[in-house]
Amino acid sequence: MVQQQTSDPALLDRAFAALADETRRGVLTRLGSGAATITELAAPSGMTLTGIRKHVDVLEAAGLVTTEKVGRARQVSLGTERLDDAMAWITFYQRLWERRLDGLDAYFTLTKGTES
């Protein structure tokens, strides 16, 4: 079996676990438009500041976001490194399966042409 090499599989596991939650994906989508405070992230979801902060903590532990204290607010920014790692993993297996399916298609095309 072919395996994608990663620098630390545990980091990739944390990234995918964090991405498994709809609220956290929504936070990442929002941060794609620019940095936001915890208050700004909580407002559209109707979540408490504590609730959204817990989601941000999971995303930060996974390396998907960074936070910085700016005055009295906590600024959250999108971190791209872990998303890049996750995308590289997905792309590797997408290409692997495309090659395998192309090979299978070629085999069936060849086999079909030799049947009599």
C-alpha positions in Angstrom: 0.0 0.0 0.0 1.3 3.5 -0.9 1.3 5.9 2.0 1.6 9.7 2.1 4.5 10.8 4.3 3.7 13.7 6.7 6.0 15.4 9.1 3.7 14.6 12.0 0.6 12.4 11.5 -0.8 13.6 14.8 -1.0 17.1 13.5 -2.9 15.9 10.4 -5.2 13.9 12.7 -5.9 17.0 14.8 -6.6 19.1 11.7 -9.1 16.6 10.3 -10.8 16.2 13.7 -11.1 20.0 13.9 -12.5 20.2 10.4 -15.1 17.5 11.3 -17.3 20.1 13.1 -19.6 22.4 11.2 -19.2 25.3 13.5 -15.4 25.2 13.2 -15.6 25.0 9.4 -17.8 28.0 9.6 -15.2 29.9 11.7 -12.6 29.0 9.1 -14.9 30.2 6.3 -15.4 33.5 8.1 -11.7 33.9 8.7 -11.1 33.5 5.0 -12.4 37.0 4.7 -10.0 38.4 7.2 -9.1 38.2 10.9 -11.9 38.6 13.5 -12.3 38.9 17.2 -14.0 36.2 19.3 -17.0 38.5 19.7 -17.2 39.0 15.9 -17.1 35.2 15.4 -19.7 34.5 18.0 -22.3 37.1 16.8 -23.7 35.4 13.7 -23.8 31.9 15.3 -25.6 33.0 18.4 -23.1 31.2 20.5 -21.7 32.4 23.7 -18.2 33.8 23.8 -17.1 30.8 25.9 -18.6 28.4 23.3 -17.0 30.0 20.3 -13.7 30.3 22.3 -13.7 26.5 22.8 -14.1 26.0 19.1 -11.2 28.5 18.4 -9.1 26.6 21.0 -9.6 23.4 19.0 -8.7 25.1 15.8 -5.6 26.7 17.3 -4.5 23.4 18.8 -4.8 21.9 15.3 -2.7 24.7 13.8 -5.6 26.0 11.7 -5.8 29.4 13.3 -3.7 31.7 15.4 -4.8 34.0 18.1 -3.3 37.2 19.4 -4.3 39.5 22.2 -5.0 43.0 20.9 -6.0 45.3 23.7 -8.8 43.6 25.5 -9.9 41.5 22.5 -8.5 38.3 21.2 -7.9 38.5 17.4 -8.2 35.2 15.5 -6.5 34.8 12.1 -6.5 31.9 9.6 -3.4 29.8 9.7 -2.6 28.2 6.4 0.1 25.6 7.2 -2.2 22.9 8.5 -4.8 23.5 5.8 -1.9 23.1 3.3 -0.9 19.8 4.9 -4.5 18.6 4.8 -4.9 19.6 1.2 -1.6 17.9 0.3 -2.8 14.7 1.9 -6.2 14.9 0.1 -4.5 15.7 -3.3 -2.0 12.8 -2.9 -4.8 10.3 -2.5 -7.0 11.9 -5.1 -4.2 11.5 -7.7 -3.5 8.0 -6.5 -7.1 6.9 -7.0 -7.4 8.7 -10.3 -4.4 6.8 -11.6 -5.8 3.5 -10.3 -9.2 4.1 -11.8 -7.6 5.2 -15.1 -5.6 1.9 -15.1 -8.8 0.0 -14.4 -10.6 1.8 -17.2 -7.7 1.0 -19.6 -7.8 -2.7 -18.5 -11.5 -3.0 -19.2 -11.2 -1.1 -22.5 -8.4 -3.5 -23.6 -10.3 -6.6 -22.3 -13.5 -5.5 -24.1 -11.5 -5.2 -27.4 -10.2 -8.7 -27.1 -13.5 -10.5 -26.4 -14.9 -12.4 -29.3 
